[in-house]
Each structure stands twice: as C-alpha cells, then as structure tokens.
Amino acid sequence: MSKSDKTGDWDEMWNEYGKVLKKWMHDFESLQKTSAEVQEKYKEVMAKAVNESSQKTMKEFQDNWQKAMTQAGAAAFKQFGDNWQKSISESGFGQLKTYGDMMNQFAETWQKMWRQN
C-alpha cells in the first residue's frame, strides 16, 4: 500500500469521524432543548397543581416525577459513559478515558441532584 493510499484511508476515517461527531453534537443540542422543554412543562404543571390540588397530591406528583427523571436521566448518562469508556479502552485511546469518567460523574451528579429536591 502506498503512502498516498494510507493518507486517503486516514482522511476518509477522519471525515467519517467528523460526520459522526457533528451528529452527536446535534443530538446533544436536541437533548438540551428537550430538557429545557421538560423543565418548562414541569413548571406549568406545578403551577396548576399549586392552584388546584391538595398538598398530598402535589407531594405524590413531585415524588413520582423525581423518581422518573432520576431513573431515566441517570441510567441514560451512565450507560453512555460506560459505553464510551468501553470503546476507548478497546481502541487503545486510553488518554480519552477521562471523558468517560466525566460522563459517569455527570450521571452520578444528575442522580444526586434529583434526589435532593
């Protein structure tokens, strides 16, 4: 294989990586937007609940909402972090392990944050 063939392979792989990274960035932005929408809807629901519900009903709703958000959010971020770490260790890019650690820490923080409220 000539040097230009190797360079072409590298360029193609790098371009594919760039495309996937752009898709990931788009999906992450979408997640952020959806998270903001969920928070806004929660505020609306809580405002209505404050005006129309008993304190017991509000407490039950808040507990159920927190439980659902904790389970959904923490599990997703933890799985993403675990998958990222696995792919990094399998590919030999040990220096990127920090990113996986950061995602796991974020998942743990997310979970703790929703437990405290």
TORPA-4810 file (N, C-alpha, C, O; in nm, 3 decimals):
<nodes>
NODE_1_0.085_-0.118_0.000_0.000_0.000_0.000_0.089_0.123_0.000_0.182_0.133_0.081_M
NODE_2_0.064_0.215_-0.087_0.147_0.334_-0.097_0.111_0.434_0.012_0.008_0.423_0.079_S
NODE_3_0.199_0.530_0.026_0.178_0.632_0.129_0.051_0.713_0.101_-0.020_0.749_0.194_K
NODE_4_0.023_0.741_-0.025_-0.097_0.818_-0.058_-0.224_0.738_-0.028_-0.326_0.796_0.011_S
NODE_5_-0.218_0.604_-0.045_-0.333_0.521_-0.009_-0.360_0.527_0.141_-0.474_0.537_0.185_D
NODE_6_-0.252_0.521_0.219_-0.267_0.528_0.366_-0.324_0.664_0.406_-0.410_0.672_0.494_K
NODE_7_-0.276_0.769_0.342_-0.326_0.903_0.373_-0.473_0.914_0.337_-0.552_0.971_0.412_T
NODE_8_-0.509_0.857_0.221_-0.650_0.859_0.181_-0.739_0.785_0.278_-0.848_0.831_0.311_G
NODE_9_-0.692_0.669_0.327_-0.768_0.593_0.426_-0.786_0.674_0.554_-0.894_0.679_0.612_D
NODE_10_-0.677_0.737_0.595_-0.682_0.818_0.716_-0.779_0.934_0.699_-0.860_0.961_0.788_W
NODE_11_-0.771_1.002_0.584_-0.861_1.115_0.558_-1.007_1.070_0.558_-1.093_1.139_0.613_D
NODE_12_-1.034_0.956_0.498_-1.170_0.904_0.494_-1.221_0.872_0.634_-1.333_0.905_0.670_E
NODE_13_-1.136_0.806_0.713_-1.176_0.775_0.851_-1.199_0.902_0.930_-1.296_0.911_1.006_M
NODE_14_-1.113_1.000_0.914_-1.126_1.126_0.987_-1.254_1.198_0.947_-1.324_1.253_1.032_W
NODE_15_-1.286_1.197_0.817_-1.409_1.259_0.770_-1.532_1.188_0.826_-1.629_1.254_0.865_N
NODE_16_-1.528_1.057_0.831_-1.639_0.981_0.890_-1.653_1.015_1.039_-1.764_1.034_1.089_E
NODE_17_-1.541_1.024_1.107_-1.544_1.062_1.249_-1.606_1.201_1.265_-1.689_1.223_1.354_Y
NODE_18_-1.565_1.294_1.179_-1.621_1.429_1.185_-1.771_1.430_1.165_-1.842_1.504_1.233_G
NODE_19_-1.820_1.349_1.071_-1.965_1.341_1.047_-2.038_1.287_1.169_-2.142_1.341_1.209_K
NODE_20_-1.984_1.182_1.226_-2.048_1.122_1.345_-2.044_1.220_1.462_-2.140_1.231_1.539_V
NODE_21_-1.932_1.291_1.476_-1.921_1.389_1.584_-2.023_1.501_1.566_-2.084_1.546_1.663_L
NODE_22_-2.042_1.547_1.443_-2.143_1.651_1.417_-2.282_1.599_1.452_-2.363_1.671_1.510_K
NODE_23_-2.310_1.472_1.418_-2.439_1.412_1.452_-2.456_1.407_1.604_-2.563_1.437_1.657_K
NODE_24_-2.349_1.368_1.674_-2.354_1.364_1.820_-2.382_1.503_1.876_-2.463_1.518_1.968_W
NODE_25_-2.315_1.604_1.822_-2.337_1.741_1.870_-2.482_1.783_1.847_-2.543_1.846_1.934_M
NODE_26_-2.537_1.749_1.731_-2.676_1.781_1.702_-2.769_1.711_1.801_-2.861_1.773_1.854_H
NODE_27_-2.743_1.583_1.825_-2.826_1.507_1.919_-2.814_1.562_2.060_-2.913_1.568_2.134_D
NODE_28_-2.694_1.604_2.099_-2.674_1.661_2.232_-2.750_1.792_2.245_-2.813_1.817_2.348_F
NODE_29_-2.745_1.875_2.140_-2.821_2.001_2.143_-2.970_1.973_2.151_-3.044_2.044_2.220_E
NODE_30_-3.014_1.868_2.081_-3.155_1.829_2.087_-3.192_1.785_2.229_-3.300_1.818_2.278_S
NODE_31_-3.103_1.710_2.292_-3.127_1.668_2.430_-3.137_1.790_2.522_-3.224_1.795_2.610_L
NODE_32_-3.049_1.887_2.503_-3.055_2.007_2.586_-3.187_2.081_2.565_-3.248_2.128_2.662_Q
NODE_33_-3.231_2.092_2.440_-3.357_2.160_2.409_-3.473_2.085_2.474_-3.560_2.146_2.536_K
NODE_34_-3.474_1.955_2.459_-3.581_1.874_2.517_-3.581_1.885_2.669_-3.687_1.890_2.731_T
NODE_35_-3.463_1.889_2.728_-3.453_1.904_2.874_-3.515_2.036_2.918_-3.585_2.041_3.019_S
NODE_36_-3.489_2.142_2.843_-3.548_2.272_2.875_-3.700_2.267_2.862_-3.772_2.325_2.943_A
NODE_37_-3.749_2.197_2.760_-3.893_2.183_2.741_-3.957_2.105_2.857_-4.065_2.140_2.905_E
NODE_38_-3.888_1.999_2.901_-3.938_1.921_3.014_-3.945_2.008_3.139_-4.043_2.003_3.214_V
NODE_39_-3.842_2.086_3.162_-3.841_2.173_3.280_-3.953_2.276_3.273_-4.019_2.305_3.373_Q
NODE_40_-3.974_2.333_3.155_-4.079_2.432_3.138_-4.217_2.369_3.161_-4.303_2.429_3.227_E
NODE_41_-4.238_2.251_3.107_-4.366_2.182_3.125_-4.386_2.148_3.273_-4.498_2.156_3.324_K
NODE_42_-4.279_2.109_3.340_-4.288_2.079_3.483_-4.333_2.204_3.560_-4.418_2.195_3.649_Y
NODE_43_-4.276_2.318_3.526_-4.316_2.443_3.592_-4.464_2.471_3.570_-4.535_2.511_3.663_K
NODE_44_-4.512_2.449_3.447_-4.653_2.471_3.417_-4.742_2.378_3.500_-4.840_2.420_3.561_E
NODE_45_-4.704_2.250_3.502_-4.783_2.152_3.577_-4.783_2.186_3.726_-4.887_2.177_3.791_V
NODE_46_-4.668_2.224_3.779_-4.660_2.256_3.921_-4.742_2.381_3.953_-4.806_2.388_4.058_M
NODE_47_-4.740_2.480_3.864_-4.819_2.600_3.887_-4.968_2.565_3.893_-5.041_2.614_3.979_A
NODE_48_-5.012_2.480_3.801_-5.152_2.435_3.801_-5.182_2.353_3.926_-5.288_2.368_3.988_K
NODE_49_-5.090_2.268_3.963_-5.109_2.184_4.081_-5.120_2.268_4.208_-5.201_2.239_4.296_A
NODE_50_-5.039_2.372_4.218_-5.043_2.459_4.336_-5.181_2.523_4.349_-5.233_2.538_4.460_V
NODE_51_-5.237_2.561_4.236_-5.368_2.629_4.239_-5.486_2.534_4.256_-5.589_2.574_4.308_N
NODE_52_-5.471_2.409_4.211_-5.588_2.322_4.202_-5.580_2.193_4.283_-5.679_2.119_4.289_E
NODE_53_-5.469_2.163_4.345_-5.452_2.032_4.410_-5.425_2.046_4.559_-5.387_2.152_4.609_S
NODE_54_-5.445_1.935_4.626_-5.412_1.930_4.769_-5.261_1.914_4.784_-5.192_1.877_4.689_S
NODE_55_-5.213_1.940_4.900_-5.070_1.926_4.926_-5.026_1.780_4.912_-4.915_1.752_4.865_Q
NODE_56_-5.112_1.688_4.951_-5.081_1.546_4.940_-5.063_1.507_4.793_-4.968_1.438_4.757_K
NODE_57_-5.155_1.551_4.709_-5.148_1.521_4.565_-5.021_1.580_4.504_-4.953_1.515_4.424_T
NODE_58_-4.988_1.702_4.543_-4.866_1.766_4.491_-4.742_1.689_4.533_-4.651_1.669_4.453_M
NODE_59_-4.738_1.645_4.657_-4.623_1.570_4.707_-4.607_1.439_4.629_-4.496_1.403_4.591_K
NODE_60_-4.717_1.370_4.607_-4.713_1.245_4.531_-4.663_1.269_4.389_-4.579_1.194_4.338_E
NODE_61_-4.715_1.373_4.325_-4.672_1.404_4.189_-4.523_1.436_4.186_-4.451_1.384_4.101_F
NODE_62_-4.478_1.520_4.276_-4.336_1.558_4.278_-4.247_1.437_4.303_-4.143_1.422_4.238_Q
NODE_63_-4.285_1.351_4.395_-4.206_1.231_4.423_-4.199_1.140_4.300_-4.093_1.090_4.266_D
NODE_64_-4.314_1.119_4.234_-4.317_1.035_4.115_-4.236_1.096_4.001_-4.165_1.025_3.930_N
NODE_65_-4.246_1.226_3.984_-4.172_1.295_3.879_-4.022_1.283_3.903_-3.947_1.252_3.811_W
NODE_66_-3.980_1.307_4.024_-3.837_1.297_4.056_-3.785_1.156_4.034_-3.676_1.136_3.980_Q
NODE_67_-3.864_1.059_4.075_-3.824_0.919_4.059_-3.808_0.886_3.910_-3.710_0.823_3.870_K
NODE_68_-3.904_0.929_3.829_-3.898_0.902_3.685_-3.779_0.972_3.620_-3.709_0.912_3.538_A
NODE_69_-3.755_1.097_3.655_-3.642_1.171_3.597_-3.509_1.111_3.640_-3.416_1.101_3.559_M
NODE_70_-3.499_1.071_3.763_-3.375_1.011_3.813_-3.346_0.882_3.739_-3.234_0.859_3.694_T
NODE_71_-3.447_0.799_3.728_-3.427_0.670_3.661_-3.392_0.689_3.514_-3.298_0.627_3.464_Q
NODE_72_-3.464_0.774_3.446_-3.442_0.793_3.302_-3.310_0.864_3.275_-3.230_0.818_3.193_A
NODE_73_-3.287_0.974_3.344_-3.167_1.054_3.317_-3.038_0.988_3.360_-2.943_0.979_3.283_G
NODE_74_-3.034_0.941_3.482_-2.911_0.882_3.534_-2.874_0.756_3.457_-2.757_0.735_3.426_A
NODE_75_-2.972_0.674_3.428_-2.943_0.549_3.356_-2.888_0.579_3.217_-2.793_0.514_3.172_A
NODE_76_-2.947_0.675_3.148_-2.901_0.708_3.013_-2.759_0.762_3.014_-2.676_0.719_2.934_A
NODE_77_-2.730_0.856_3.103_-2.595_0.913_3.108_-2.493_0.811_3.154_-2.380_0.808_3.104_F
NODE_78_-2.530_0.727_3.249_-2.438_0.625_3.297_-2.407_0.526_3.185_-2.291_0.488_3.165_K
NODE_79_-2.509_0.483_3.113_-2.488_0.389_3.003_-2.399_0.452_2.895_-2.309_0.387_2.842_Q
NODE_80_-2.425_0.578_2.865_-2.341_0.646_2.765_-2.196_0.650_2.811_-2.105_0.621_2.733_F
NODE_81_-2.174_0.686_2.935_-2.037_0.692_2.989_-1.970_0.556_2.988_-1.853_0.544_2.953_G
NODE_82_-2.044_0.452_3.028_-1.989_0.316_3.028_-1.954_0.273_2.886_-1.846_0.217_2.863_D
NODE_83_-2.044_0.298_2.791_-2.018_0.260_2.652_-1.898_0.335_2.596_-1.815_0.279_2.524_N
NODE_84_-1.889_0.463_2.630_-1.777_0.544_2.582_-1.645_0.489_2.637_-1.548_0.473_2.562_W
NODE_85_-1.642_0.460_2.765_-1.520_0.405_2.826_-1.482_0.272_2.762_-1.364_0.247_2.736_Q
NODE_86_-1.580_0.188_2.737_-1.553_0.058_2.677_-1.493_0.075_2.538_-1.396_0.007_2.504_K
NODE_87_-1.550_0.162_2.459_-1.498_0.181_2.323_-1.358_0.243_2.326_-1.275_0.210_2.242_S
NODE_88_-1.332_0.329_2.421_-1.200_0.391_2.431_-1.097_0.286_2.471_-0.989_0.279_2.411_I
NODE_89_-1.128_0.204_2.570_-1.030_0.105_2.616_-1.005_-0.002_2.509_-0.894_-0.052_2.496_S
NODE_90_-1.110_-0.036_2.434_-1.093_-0.135_2.329_-1.011_-0.081_2.212_-0.941_-0.157_2.146_E
NODE_91_-1.019_0.047_2.187_-0.949_0.104_2.073_-0.808_0.150_2.108_-0.732_0.188_2.019_S
NODE_92_-0.773_0.147_2.234_-0.638_0.184_2.275_-0.618_0.333_2.299_-0.504_0.376_2.318_G
NODE_93_-0.724_0.411_2.298_-0.711_0.554_2.323_-0.730_0.584_2.471_-0.825_0.652_2.510_F
NODE_94_-0.641_0.535_2.552_-0.652_0.548_2.696_-0.659_0.691_2.745_-0.719_0.718_2.849_G
NODE_95_-0.598_0.784_2.671_-0.598_0.923_2.717_-0.739_0.984_2.712_-0.764_1.085_2.778_Q
NODE_96_-0.832_0.923_2.636_-0.968_0.974_2.631_-1.057_0.914_2.740_-1.176_0.946_2.748_L
NODE_97_-1.001_0.829_2.822_-1.077_0.767_2.930_-1.135_0.873_3.022_-1.241_0.853_3.082_K
NODE_98_-1.068_0.984_3.033_-1.114_1.093_3.117_-1.255_1.137_3.079_-1.335_1.171_3.166_T
NODE_99_-1.285_1.136_2.951_-1.418_1.177_2.906_-1.524_1.082_2.961_-1.629_1.126_3.009_Y
NODE_100_-1.497_0.953_2.955_-1.591_0.856_3.010_-1.610_0.874_3.159_-1.721_0.865_3.211_G
NODE_101_-1.499_0.901_3.229_-1.507_0.927_3.372_-1.595_1.049_3.400_-1.675_1.049_3.493_D
NODE_102_-1.577_1.151_3.318_-1.655_1.273_3.335_-1.804_1.246_3.314_-1.887_1.297_3.390_M
NODE_103_-1.839_1.166_3.214_-1.979_1.135_3.187_-2.039_1.054_3.303_-2.154_1.075_3.342_M
NODE_104_-1.962_0.961_3.358_-2.011_0.886_3.474_-2.032_0.977_3.593_-2.131_0.964_3.665_N
NODE_105_-1.940_1.069_3.614_-1.954_1.163_3.725_-2.076_1.252_3.704_-2.148_1.283_3.799_Q
NODE_106_-2.100_1.293_3.579_-2.217_1.373_3.548_-2.345_1.295_3.581_-2.439_1.350_3.638_F
NODE_107_-2.347_1.166_3.543_-2.465_1.083_3.571_-2.489_1.072_3.721_-2.603_1.081_3.767_A
NODE_108_-2.382_1.055_3.797_-2.395_1.046_3.942_-2.446_1.178_4.000_-2.532_1.179_4.087_E
NODE_109_-2.392_1.289_3.951_-2.435_1.421_3.998_-2.581_1.444_3.963_-2.658_1.494_4.045_T
NODE_110_-2.620_1.407_3.841_-2.759_1.419_3.796_-2.851_1.345_3.891_-2.955_1.397_3.934_W
NODE_111_-2.812_1.221_3.924_-2.894_1.138_4.012_-2.904_1.202_4.151_-3.013_1.208_4.208_Q
NODE_112_-2.792_1.248_4.204_-2.794_1.310_4.337_-2.876_1.437_4.338_-2.947_1.464_4.435_K
NODE_113_-2.868_1.515_4.230_-2.940_1.641_4.221_-3.090_1.617_4.232_-3.160_1.690_4.302_M
NODE_114_-3.141_1.514_4.162_-3.284_1.490_4.162_-3.330_1.426_4.293_-3.447_1.439_4.330_W
NODE_115_-3.241_1.360_4.362_-3.278_1.301_4.492_-3.295_1.410_4.598_-3.378_1.396_4.688_R
NODE_116_-3.216_1.518_4.586_-3.218_1.622_4.688_-3.341_1.709_4.682_-3.384_1.762_4.785_Q
NODE_117_-3.400_1.726_4.566_-3.514_1.817_4.551_-3.637_1.762_4.612_-3.742_1.826_4.608_N
</nodes>
